[in-house]
Amino acid sequence: MDVALGGTFDPVHDGHRRLFERAFELGDVTVGLTSDELAPKTRHVERRVRSFDERKEALEAELESFAADHDRAFEVRCLEEPTGIATEPQFDYLVVSPETRDGGERINEIRRERGHDPLEVVVVPHVRAEDGDIISSTRIVTGEIDEHGNVLEDGDDAAESD
């Protein structure tokens, strides 16, 4: 089975790792990594995003252990548009987070228009940080939490409690 997954992954965190784990359980994985042009457009908050090459290198390092653990292959490809690679006919599954479920439905509409079978959209729940909120790359970049969801003392919350 072939599995599609997409994102910016900057930085990679435990929520992403849960997506990767589920994807490799299902089959060989192709990750669509947002291009330098698309990445800022996918952000809810304006912030710096590392270059495609930097993100690809870090992502591949993460994916190698998941692939080895599941005896699967993977590929990282450049994602130029939000619906990206998943509209291609070879995929069986699309792994998404709760907020990207609607994008999965749009991808299936495009696939049907092109005469392809719809993907099985697999929604992976969020991973929560120790404060109960979701782990997100933006929270990590702003210094609220680390990649595992541990609240950082010098984050915004710590400043408010002084």
Residue, then its C-alpha position, 0 to 999 in steps of 0.5 A: m500500500d502507498v501512503a501520502l502525507g504532507g506538511t511543512f514540518d518545521p520543526v518536527h515534533d511529537g505530533h508529526r511523529r505520531l503521523f509518521e508512525r501511523a503512515f508507516e504502519l499502513g505502507d510505503v510513505t511519500v511525504g509532500l514537503t511544502s516548497d519555500e513558496l508554499a510553506p508561508k501560505t500554510r501558516h496560521v501565524e506569520r513566522r520564519v520557516r526554514s528553507f526546503d533543503e534544511r527541512k528536507e534534511a531534518l525530515e529524512a533523518e526523522l523518517e529513516s528510523f520509522a522506515a527501518d522499524h516498519d521495513r518500509a520505503f519512503e520518499v520526500r517530494c516537493l509540494e507546490e500546491p496544497t492538494g499536491i501529490a495525493t491527487e496522483p493515482q498510485f496512493d491508497y491512503l492519506v494520513v492527516s491531522p484533524e485540521t487538515r481533514d477537509g483538505g483530504e476530502r478536497i483531494n478525493e474530489i479531485r481524484r474522482e474528477r480525474g477518474h482515480d479511486p478515492l483515498e482512505v483518509v486516516v485522521v490521526p489525533h493531536v498530541r497534547a503538550e503537558d499544559g493540555d494544548i496541542i503540540s504545534s511547530t508555532r508553539i515550539v518556535t515561539g518558545e512555549i514548549d519543546e518538541h515533546g510538549n514540555v512547557l518551557e520556563d522562559g516561554d510566554d506562560a512563564a512571563e505571565s506568572d511572574 
